[in-house]
Structures are given as C-alpha cells and as structure tokens.
C-alpha cells in the first residue's frame, strides 16, 4: 500500500511542504538539515578490534613455537651438532687442567 504525502516543516524558517520523503534542504530558504557527519567512533572501535585480534594471534603463534620444544634460535645449533660432545668455555684448551684462581691454592 502506498501512503499519501506527508507534511514536513523546515526547522529554520518553519516553511511547510508536502512530500513522500523529507528533502535534504528546504525549498524556500535552502537550509540543509540533514544529519551532520561527525567523528565515526564505530570505525575506531572496528579498527581497534582488528588490531587487537591480529596482535593476539601474533603473540599466540610466538608462544606456540616457543612452547613446542626447543626455541627457534637453538634448533639450528642442536641439529648441526647432534653427536658432538658439549663444549664448555675453558674446557680442553687449557691442557686438561681446570682453571684455578689464586683462591684455589692448597696453601691457603
């Protein structure tokens, strides 16, 4: 069913006119009484939620890699020396005797 025309009133000059839809501006004075565009808070909320989701996924994937076994930086070192004995600093290069400080002297 089609409805008949309605009476619209301009908020500035109070001119009344008939129409099916309110015009974007008054036919007499030209006053534009459409809703003014303001700051879009909904777009800010959407962008923040997307950034939060992406950062959560990045952090979760990082911890999934770390918790899954050996850390990624240590994997290459472990795989290259599977059968080699572990080398500690100062072992083997000092002629077989361990490092001794002056505090380890037996006379003290």
Secondary structure, DSSP 8 states (H G I E B T S, - for coil): -----EEEE-TTT--EEEESS--SB-TTT--B-S------HHHHHHHHHHHHHHHHHHHHHHHHHHHTSS-HHHHHHHHHTSSS----TTSSTTTTS----GGG-TT-
